[in-house]
Amino acid sequence: MDGKLDLKSWLRKASRLSLIRVDVESEENVVKDFLRIIEFFNQLREVNVEGVEPLFMNPVSGYVARDDVPIECLKVEDALLNVKEKVDTYVKGPRTL
């Protein structure tokens, strides 16, 4: 239970910093999801990868890259249409310490 309390306090801090609202009623479900994700990554740690070279591309199809094509950039006015707070042409974010 002690680990869950730590996850709940971490969840509250992360939600505050990311400006994502998590209801108190949903906290327990989110913590359970965190624990399942952590357990999954712990299982991945147990996989024996000795002698396996890292893959950086799909060996079947080879390296596929698109050509760089210059396109018109998004206009500042359009980029700021859905911004909650702005100052001149800048997005105003939450104060961080």
C-alpha positions, -999 to +999 in steps of 0.1 A: +000+000+000+029+023+006+039+021-031+004+031-041+005+061-019+038+072-035+022+067-069-008+087-059+013+116-048+034+113-080+002+112-101-011+144-084+022+162-090+024+150-126-012+159-133-006+194-119+026+200-139+010+187-171-023+205-166-042+173-169-071+170-145-074+136-128-105+132-106-100+118-071-124+090-080-102+080-110-069+081-091-071+044-080-077+032-116-048+053-129-025+040-102-036+004-111-028+012-147+007+025-137+013-007-117+004-028-147+027-008-170+055-011-145+050-048-142+051-052-180+084-033-182+098-055-154+088-086-175+107-071-204+138-068-182+138-106-177+140-113-215+174-128-224+188-106-252+224-119-249+239-121-284+211-102-301+222-072-320+201-040-317+179-033-347+177+002-361+158-006-392+135-033-405+158-059-422+130-072-444+122-040-463+155-021-457+159+015-449+130+036-462+132+074-459+111+101-475+126+129-495+126+163-478+102+185-495+099+221-484+064+232-476+048+264-464+050+267-426+020+272-404+012+309-399+017+322-364-019+334-362-032+299-371-008+283-346-022+305-318-059+299-326-065+273-299-040+286-273-055+292-239-032+321-230-007+341-252+015+372-249+021+388-283+030+359-306+042+336-277+023+308-259+021+316-222+026+284-201+024+277-165+051+290-142+077+264-133+100+263-104 
